[in-house]
Amino acid sequence: MTKPATGSKLESASAVHTRLQEELTARAQDETLRTIRNIIPISAREVRIDGKQLINFASNDYLGLSRHPELIERCRQAIDSYGAGTTSSRLVSGNIDLYERIEARLVALKGSEAALVFPSGFQLNATVLQALAGSETCFALDRLCHASIIAGTTRSSLHWFRFAHNDVQDLERKLTTAARRMGKRSPKDIEQWIVTESVFSMDGDQAPIDDLEALSARTGSCLYIDEAHATGVFGDHGMGLCHHKQTSGPAFFISMGTFGKGLGSFGAYIACPKIVKDYLINKCPGLIYSTALPPAVLAAIDAALDLVPAMKAERRRLLNTASYLRSQLQSMGYQTGASTTQIIPILVSSPGQALALSKHLEERGILVPAIRPPTVPARSCRLRISLSAAHTDSDVERLCEAIKTWRM
Ligand SMILES: Cc1ncc(COP(=O)(O)O)c(C=O)c1O
């Protein structure tokens, strides 16, 4: 066998290097280059960065559960009993008994026929939607859907479209157009999935769930709702904005939620009809070909599910703080978009402005990340404030004071 000439190997390596460098340079030029920083968590509301203590308005620890003594103790006990890892897929020997307990609890709390736990929310959205796609499936995505949903749909089906954000009329029009393009008379003649988020991750606004449910009934569509940012915060027992739709909603109604945000640890789940669970155990690569969650994480999920239903006071406090902060920001002249939740954007005009405001706050002991393209559209750069029930009133006052001293 002849070896490839070293020269050509070097040439192709240098072509790759050049391409990657060009991408990074372009990002740096339009102030959208991303880097990662070394962070030392101090509590549910504080971190240390570069030796400086900051109030953390960047995490999704909405109820402060990441530091709850019960979660931490249950993690310790699980490590003592089960060890550090599960070391294989759930389909091999990783399906330790905590899974059954958690899924039974989810079924009871969500009122669904079945539930299935996954290693992460990204993995879940990216591979569940992919697995559900048949050759004639059409996905209708809200324009602001999360990257994991885009990953799960746009490459797994030839038929997909995006509808204007939260615009049910636009969705209905586009469903009809999609059906015609697929050679059918009406949306009822095709298999379609309407996919959206109940609380939008970057805008903190809510989907019109009831209208989407009515439309899916009219058009025979299946409905898939991502409750990543509603889980823990909204709904009876903190189980999201559409927990009650599991029984009243369309025949194929799936909601997903995550354990890594409001529930303080890691992982994700879907609540779904039993046939969907059985199908995914056979067909979903993100479940089949991935190591099961570590015992400590499963124990933390189990503990959070014990605590969250009763955390009504924390939920109320969180949402009251959010409406107070929104009114303060608006009275200072800032735009907070359509936020009605614990996620509050401060909209600014450019990536540079977002970076400068974030830096201004950091110099005053406050961490709020700048969100820039491609995470959000070019003209809607922002700071994304993420509130937690763990924040004190004085944390929020400090944030307001620091913002007041900013001059655009
Ligand atoms: C709306 C939404 N869905 C899914 C995910 C992915 O969840 P995970 O962090 O568990 O991978 C995120 C994470 O940011 C999200 O915001």
The ligand as an ORCA input file, in Angstrom:
! r2SCAN-3c Opt
* xyz 0 1
  C     -35.795     25.428     25.073
  C     -34.676     24.478     25.358
  N     -34.822     23.187     25.018
  C     -33.839     22.292     25.241
  C     -32.654     22.665     25.832
  C     -31.581     21.638     26.044
  O     -31.609     21.147     27.345
  P     -30.305     20.585     28.062
  O     -29.608     21.770     28.630
  O     -30.826     19.633     29.083
  O     -29.485     19.898     27.015
  C     -32.458     23.985     26.213
  C     -31.179     24.386     26.849
  O     -30.746     25.478     26.871
  C     -33.485     24.926     25.969
  O     -33.339     26.214     26.287
*
